[in-house]
């Protein structure tokens, strides 16, 4: 076992542009055998440690931390998060998509059913050392050496910054050795880190997003990267899609337990557009009345035309009829995977030019479809 040998820190030089896989394999074997390995990330150097009690005890002693400290899990591929967080909400998915790999640690809040699932799926000491208060912190570094190392280990790995507690994190190999020489088995030296500052730590769950530790990303940037955009499309954007937008906002706010006016602040934007491209017209009088009957106010709506930009910036698009989906996909072919008929395989017919009863019936169809779609969303 590595930790039973006399403690002499070996230093392996690496070039991120041409990584020596044999050295990475050596480092991974050291970690899997219980050793502590310092390695570069894009923020600061970290200490890789397998998630086993004996190794974590060594790490606590090295860092000068009390037992029971929970460290952040590090993964080599962002899809590996699914092994530790079975259900990922829309905002967290968006953040993973836009910010990983990168200088961001995400603390995921898990529902009890997922905690119970993880307790069964993972080894006991792995589960007990990674999850605290139904949450887990995970980071996916954007550094080729870190990524390769984390992919090569057989054990889950945590990696706090390579420094003694209350001392500055090491941003190059020299500073690692100043604090940890002959106290760790191995150092992968790839020169200075890119950002030379810690990752941002953010907690995300149903109640929104909180920055727990400032870092490379600002809160404003994280809000931008995690915003989920919904788009509803019909023909003229004066009847069906504005009704759908308004009704969807009502039920989404109920699901999030917030006011409709707070949806943007909660990280969700709901929009609508029409394929014929007219701009500036109000929602029809009949559509407004149908929505009022359901406690929804769309009087301020002004129509706008569907555009390539709107399609590209939207995460989920709901259309009223197949012709609308065809138009969306014609504008942006890759949008096919995120564009759906609101009422599943059924179309919602256009009530334009018909009596109020037709608008009321249309609103009922839309409401029923919206409730089903809202029920399917993971927030």
Helices and strands as residue ranges (DSSP letters): G 2-4, E 10-13, H 21-32, E 37-40, E 45-50, H 53-63, E 73-74, G 78-83, H 90-99, E 104-109, H 112-121, H 124-130, E 135-139, H 144-152, E 157-161, H 173-180, E 186-189, E 200-205, E 208-213, H 219-226, E 228-234, H 240-256, G 260-262, H 263-266, E 268-274, H 285-292, H 308-313, E 316-319, H 322-331, G 333-338, E 339-341, H 356-376
